[in-house]
Amino acid sequence: MRCGLFLIVTLLIATTAAAENWGQFRGPAFNGSSPEKNLPASFSKTKNVVWAADLPGASAATPAVWGDRVFVSSTDVETKTLVALCFDRRNGELLWRRDVGKGISQDSRSNYASPSPATDGERVYFFYGTGDLAAFDLAGKEIWKKNIQSDYGAFAFLWTFSTSPLLYDGKLYLQVLQRDTAVSGRGFTDKKNESYLLALDPQSGKMLWRRVRPSEARSESREAFSTPVPLEAGGRKELLVVGGDDLTGHDPETGRELWRWGTWNPTRIGHWRLVPSAVAGDGVILVCAPKRDPIYAVKAGGKGKLTKNALAWTSAENPELSSDVPSPAFADGDFFVLSDVRKSLARVNPRNGSIKWRLRTPGTAKYEASPLVADGKIYIINFVGTVVVVDANKGEILNEISMDEPANDAVRSGIVAAQGQLFIRANRKLYCVAK
């Protein structure tokens, strides 16, 4: 009996030690991957469901999970408010709800609750397309709150602004890559709007610095919905910012631009807004040009204005390798590229861009949520809430699972893995599933 109890305790300790948090958009390694193991390939709205929680409205934000807390950004369609929610990871109980902003949308494509929350296990930060940014402790007590539009000017975007905040190295970062002129009555009309990278003190919300990011892009091509991504390579820390026809690397301490590569838009087409965030792996940085254009792999460690010699490869000769909305993932030494416009999922060698396997995504609905790679599997979800589980090594579909009911809103929230569980957000439900 003692040996049996010892074995059980040892297994529990090992399981707990291996458990990983998912603190913000694109996960613990900022690349869409998780080291979690023993994740299910088979589940449904009832099978392998630990719990399911009702949500007051739709949102494209991915949940953030830390310990026994699950943080969810959402709209409330009844009260027309933007809300911050915290659930108990163990049983799905709603621990607290805080109203952060008013109004839920400005267009029919998306809503203000698209940015994902971020947490470091001490505080959690919720940001919305209205510019509302609020910090809470894990018990739901508001620590500080501000509005980025009130502080730095109205967002000059044709569509709803939706970059997620980044917590990294003791700072909270936001990027605002926008038009230089007003659009639909939004933005300054008496002077040019500036695109910028912003660093805040997470404890107080105080601005640490604001760095203007210039761009030669025109009109809508200046708009970016990507999120800054940290990179540590060659003994140097930097922030990767993509949008406005360019990829730039910045010093996290000051925001100073270290290098710049571009452009995939030499003729300065004016409607190439950018959605996917950059992802780094094996010495290269992957960025996706808009619409149906190629993917570019830029060598890490650059300085100054980079030329085409900085490119490791492009997918120009392989037009199927492209992504307009989902951010690629990096895991197990390879990139995983989900294409909403080419209706495909591919595993790609980071060194030369060769495709190890590629499959066509099933069904007719679009896949705009970014992929999760964990436990040798890839999890993707489409507009109608169908989850597709793919064997990451063979490129074979293991399962197709409907996790939503017909609705007016499209499901755009990526699946996340944390603490041995999957968290799947449908329009009005949050599911926690596990073996």
BELGI-V754968 format. One line per field, one symbol per residue. ss: DSSP state (2 for helix, 1 for strand, 0 for the rest). phi: phi as a letter, one per 20 degrees, with the letter a starting at -180 (. if undefined). psi: psi as a letter, one per 40 degrees, with the letter a starting at -180 (. if undefined). Layout:
ss: ???
phi: ???
psi: ???
This chain:
ss: 022222222222222222000100000000001100000000000000111111000000000111001111111100001111111100000111111111000000000000000110001111100001111110000111111222220000000000000111001111110000001001000000000111110000001111110000002222010000111110011111111001111100000011111000000000000100001110011111000000111110000110022211110000000000000011100111111000011111100000111111000000000001110011111000011111100000111111000000000000011100111110001111100
phi: .ffffffffffffffffefceceagmnfdmcndbegcmefdcabfcflefacdfdeaeaefefdcblddcdcebecffelcdcdccdfffcnffeaccedbdndacbeebcfeffefcbdndcccdccffnfccdcefenffebbbcfffecoffecfdffbfefdeblncddcdcdcfecfclndofddbfedebdcdcfffdnffeacdfdfbefclffffcdfcfcfbcbmmcebdeccqmmcdcdcfffcngfeabcrcecfelgecefddfefbdalncdecdffmdefecddffnfbmeedfffefacdgecffeabecfefdcalncecdedfedlbccdcfffcnfefabceffndffddfffddalmcddccdgeneeddcffeemdfeaccecbdgbfeeeceffccalmcdcddefccdddcaf
psi: dddddddddddddddddeiiigeaheadefeeiieiifiiehiaedhfhdihiiieiiiehiihhhbfhhhhhiihddefihihihihddeehhdihhhdiiieieiedaiefdiiihieediihhiieeehhihiieeehhdiiihddddeiihgidahhfiiihhhfeihiiighiieiihfehiieeiiihiihhhihddeehhdihhhhiieiibdeehheihihihhhfehiihhhhifeihihihddeehhdihhiiegdefhefgihdiiihihfeihhihiibfiiihhhhieihahiaeeehdiifdegedgihddihiihifeiihhhhddefihihhhddeeihdihihhiaeiiheiiihhifeihhiiadeehhhhhhddefihdihhheiihidiihehiiihifeiihhhadeihhhii.
